[in-house]
Amino acid sequence: MSEAITIANIYKLFERTEAQFAEFQKEAERRNVEAERRSAEAEQRNAEADRRNAEAERRSAEADRTMEELKKLVRATTEAVNNLTTPLCLFTEEMLEPAVVQLFQERGIDVTQTMSRLKSKRPGAAMEIDILAVNGSELVAVECKSRLSKDDVDDFLDRLQRFKLAFPQFRDFQVYGAVAGIEIDQGIDIL
């Protein structure tokens, strides 16, 4: 048979239950403290992330402002260089034209006419020739540069292939090309 339950047994049962409940409350409080600590850490991380985002936005705005300033500076510099380049190019062409005529005459090409800045706007053959030295059946198209590079020579050779398309009035002429410069990159003179 089963033993009889006494008040002492019930009291012990309540004591054990009370001890378990106290243990449970301690664990619940510890978990609450841990949750609050984690929540505070999360808030700190969120605040740090917000601070970093604000800093990134500030830097992005600063970069945008700096980029706009650089764009303005590039536009102003480009304009200033263009304003310098055009007179320098004209000066170079005017300085080289008499020398070109003399040089070709010394080589047996009797130049009877020169033209400066001859332009064609024909589709597929638009171009400008700085100096054109012409006699009855021959002509020399001259590209003038203040500083002459290999790329300038290559570009002129490509354009020269389209010369008769650009200027059909010279289709029956023997066409020669020449490049001239005040300052010539090393190695260009032996091309």
Contacts in CASP RR format, 6 or more apart in sequence:
PFRMAT RR
TARGET T0000
AUTHOR 0000-0000-0000
METHOD contacts of the structure
MODEL  1
MSEAITIANIYKLFERTEAQFAEFQKEAERRNVEAERRSAEAEQRNAEAD
RRNAEAERRSAEADRTMEELKKLVRATTEAVNNLTTPLCLFTEEMLEPAV
VQLFQERGIDVTQTMSRLKSKRPGAAMEIDILAVNGSELVAVECKSRLSK
DDVDDFLDRLQRFKLAFPQFRDFQVYGAVAGIEIDQGIDIL
85 146 0 8 1.000
88 146 0 8 1.000
89 130 0 8 1.000
89 144 0 8 1.000
89 146 0 8 1.000
92 144 0 8 1.000
92 145 0 8 1.000
92 146 0 8 1.000
92 181 0 8 1.000
92 182 0 8 1.000
93 116 0 8 1.000
93 117 0 8 1.000
93 130 0 8 1.000
93 131 0 8 1.000
93 144 0 8 1.000
94 116 0 8 1.000
95 182 0 8 1.000
96 131 0 8 1.000
96 142 0 8 1.000
96 144 0 8 1.000
96 180 0 8 1.000
96 181 0 8 1.000
97 114 0 8 1.000
97 116 0 8 1.000
97 131 0 8 1.000
99 180 0 8 1.000
100 114 0 8 1.000
100 131 0 8 1.000
100 133 0 8 1.000
100 140 0 8 1.000
100 142 0 8 1.000
100 178 0 8 1.000
100 180 0 8 1.000
101 111 0 8 1.000
101 114 0 8 1.000
101 133 0 8 1.000
104 111 0 8 1.000
104 133 0 8 1.000
104 140 0 8 1.000
105 111 0 8 1.000
109 133 0 8 1.000
109 135 0 8 1.000
109 138 0 8 1.000
109 140 0 8 1.000
109 176 0 8 1.000
110 135 0 8 1.000
111 133 0 8 1.000
111 134 0 8 1.000
111 135 0 8 1.000
111 140 0 8 1.000
112 134 0 8 1.000
112 135 0 8 1.000
112 136 0 8 1.000
113 133 0 8 1.000
113 134 0 8 1.000
113 135 0 8 1.000
114 131 0 8 1.000
114 132 0 8 1.000
114 133 0 8 1.000
114 134 0 8 1.000
115 129 0 8 1.000
115 131 0 8 1.000
115 132 0 8 1.000
115 134 0 8 1.000
116 130 0 8 1.000
116 131 0 8 1.000
116 132 0 8 1.000
117 128 0 8 1.000
117 129 0 8 1.000
117 130 0 8 1.000
118 128 0 8 1.000
118 129 0 8 1.000
118 132 0 8 1.000
118 167 0 8 1.000
119 127 0 8 1.000
119 128 0 8 1.000
119 129 0 8 1.000
120 126 0 8 1.000
120 127 0 8 1.000
120 128 0 8 1.000
120 166 0 8 1.000
120 167 0 8 1.000
122 165 0 8 1.000
122 166 0 8 1.000
124 162 0 8 1.000
124 165 0 8 1.000
125 162 0 8 1.000
125 165 0 8 1.000
125 166 0 8 1.000
126 166 0 8 1.000
127 159 0 8 1.000
127 162 0 8 1.000
127 163 0 8 1.000
127 166 0 8 1.000
129 141 0 8 1.000
129 142 0 8 1.000
129 143 0 8 1.000
129 163 0 8 1.000
129 167 0 8 1.000
130 142 0 8 1.000
130 143 0 8 1.000
130 144 0 8 1.000
131 141 0 8 1.000
131 142 0 8 1.000
131 144 0 8 1.000
132 139 0 8 1.000
132 140 0 8 1.000
132 141 0 8 1.000
132 142 0 8 1.000
133 139 0 8 1.000
133 140 0 8 1.000
133 142 0 8 1.000
134 170 0 8 1.000
134 173 0 8 1.000
136 173 0 8 1.000
137 172 0 8 1.000
137 173 0 8 1.000
137 174 0 8 1.000
138 173 0 8 1.000
138 174 0 8 1.000
138 175 0 8 1.000
138 176 0 8 1.000
139 170 0 8 1.000
139 173 0 8 1.000
139 174 0 8 1.000
139 175 0 8 1.000
139 176 0 8 1.000
140 175 0 8 1.000
140 176 0 8 1.000
140 177 0 8 1.000
140 178 0 8 1.000
141 160 0 8 1.000
141 163 0 8 1.000
141 175 0 8 1.000
141 176 0 8 1.000
141 177 0 8 1.000
141 178 0 8 1.000
142 177 0 8 1.000
142 178 0 8 1.000
142 179 0 8 1.000
142 180 0 8 1.000
143 152 0 8 1.000
143 156 0 8 1.000
143 177 0 8 1.000
143 178 0 8 1.000
143 179 0 8 1.000
143 180 0 8 1.000
144 179 0 8 1.000
144 180 0 8 1.000
144 181 0 8 1.000
145 152 0 8 1.000
145 179 0 8 1.000
145 180 0 8 1.000
145 181 0 8 1.000
145 182 0 8 1.000
146 181 0 8 1.000
146 182 0 8 1.000
146 183 0 8 1.000
147 181 0 8 1.000
147 182 0 8 1.000
147 183 0 8 1.000
147 184 0 8 1.000
147 185 0 8 1.000
148 179 0 8 1.000
148 180 0 8 1.000
148 181 0 8 1.000
148 183 0 8 1.000
148 184 0 8 1.000
148 185 0 8 1.000
148 188 0 8 1.000
149 185 0 8 1.000
149 188 0 8 1.000
150 185 0 8 1.000
150 187 0 8 1.000
150 188 0 8 1.000
150 191 0 8 1.000
152 179 0 8 1.000
153 179 0 8 1.000
153 188 0 8 1.000
153 191 0 8 1.000
156 177 0 8 1.000
156 179 0 8 1.000
160 175 0 8 1.000
160 177 0 8 1.000
163 170 0 8 1.000
163 175 0 8 1.000
164 170 0 8 1.000
164 171 0 8 1.000
164 175 0 8 1.000
179 188 0 8 1.000
END
